[in-house]
């Protein structure tokens, strides 16, 4: 990580998690760093946190953004980004095929959502879904109507706070129990096919995909602390033991496992630090209880 490279956050291609980087002041100069569980990871924040820009473009004013904000966008870039967001329901004429999914994050924590078919399961990994299954595929508006139907019928939310997801990662039930809960919910969803399910949406068969190994959760200790933001000169260093959604789980040798939400890292210039350099950024004890929801 050389001087002038700013982090663009955690990505989830098929090969596993990786951090993205952008050369300071250059939208087209980018690279990635693949992450491997068990590896030493350490960095030092430099200077001020800058806006990451909207839709792959550089922020025209190179705005400074608050250290504790999970999104590294200034108000104007955030507005532009939202204008092209399917999740924000601002695109009605998208001609791509979409998939409806059922995602499981822990006991009693399930949501229904949609994602562009071309993205595959990347969206599920970005959300930290431990298990998921596809429910159907079709045009955007049919997928959106099915999503709304299933949310109401199954009584599931449209969003699960990251703090709740983090709180259960160290105490998840086994893969069989996880798959069983997803299968039961899939059956309830499939039974609604004749009750408002759009004809243009093709129902897909149950196939529970488990990300436990992909995330490195097997044998992972419960999270004890969380970073609340970076500071100029602040260091985060440890051994990477797991990752899910935007989160990196680091064993730091003191105080238990530390979770770093990489949405707080995006926009910072980072330089390398030794694995034993410790943690000198603000953190909060969460003890697996997830009570610090408001910070994330």
Secondary structure as GFF3:
##gff-version 3
##sequence-region A 1 296
A	DSSP	beta_strand	5	13	.	.	.	ID=ss1
A	DSSP	beta_strand	16	23	.	.	.	ID=ss2
A	DSSP	beta_strand	30	34	.	.	.	ID=ss3
A	DSSP	beta_strand	40	46	.	.	.	ID=ss4
A	DSSP	alpha_helix	75	83	.	.	.	ID=ss5
A	DSSP	beta_strand	97	106	.	.	.	ID=ss6
A	DSSP	beta_strand	109	116	.	.	.	ID=ss7
A	DSSP	three_ten_helix	117	119	.	.	.	ID=ss8
A	DSSP	alpha_helix	122	127	.	.	.	ID=ss9
A	DSSP	beta_strand	131	139	.	.	.	ID=ss10
A	DSSP	alpha_helix	140	154	.	.	.	ID=ss11
A	DSSP	alpha_helix	162	168	.	.	.	ID=ss12
A	DSSP	three_ten_helix	169	171	.	.	.	ID=ss13
A	DSSP	alpha_helix	175	190	.	.	.	ID=ss14
A	DSSP	beta_strand	202	203	.	.	.	ID=ss15
A	DSSP	beta_strand	209	210	.	.	.	ID=ss16
A	DSSP	alpha_helix	212	215	.	.	.	ID=ss17
A	DSSP	beta_strand	223	229	.	.	.	ID=ss18
A	DSSP	beta_strand	235	244	.	.	.	ID=ss19
A	DSSP	beta_strand	247	251	.	.	.	ID=ss20
A	DSSP	beta_strand	257	261	.	.	.	ID=ss21
A	DSSP	three_ten_helix	262	264	.	.	.	ID=ss22
A	DSSP	beta_strand	269	272	.	.	.	ID=ss23
A	DSSP	beta_strand	282	285	.	.	.	ID=ss24
A	DSSP	three_ten_helix	293	295	.	.	.	ID=ss25
###
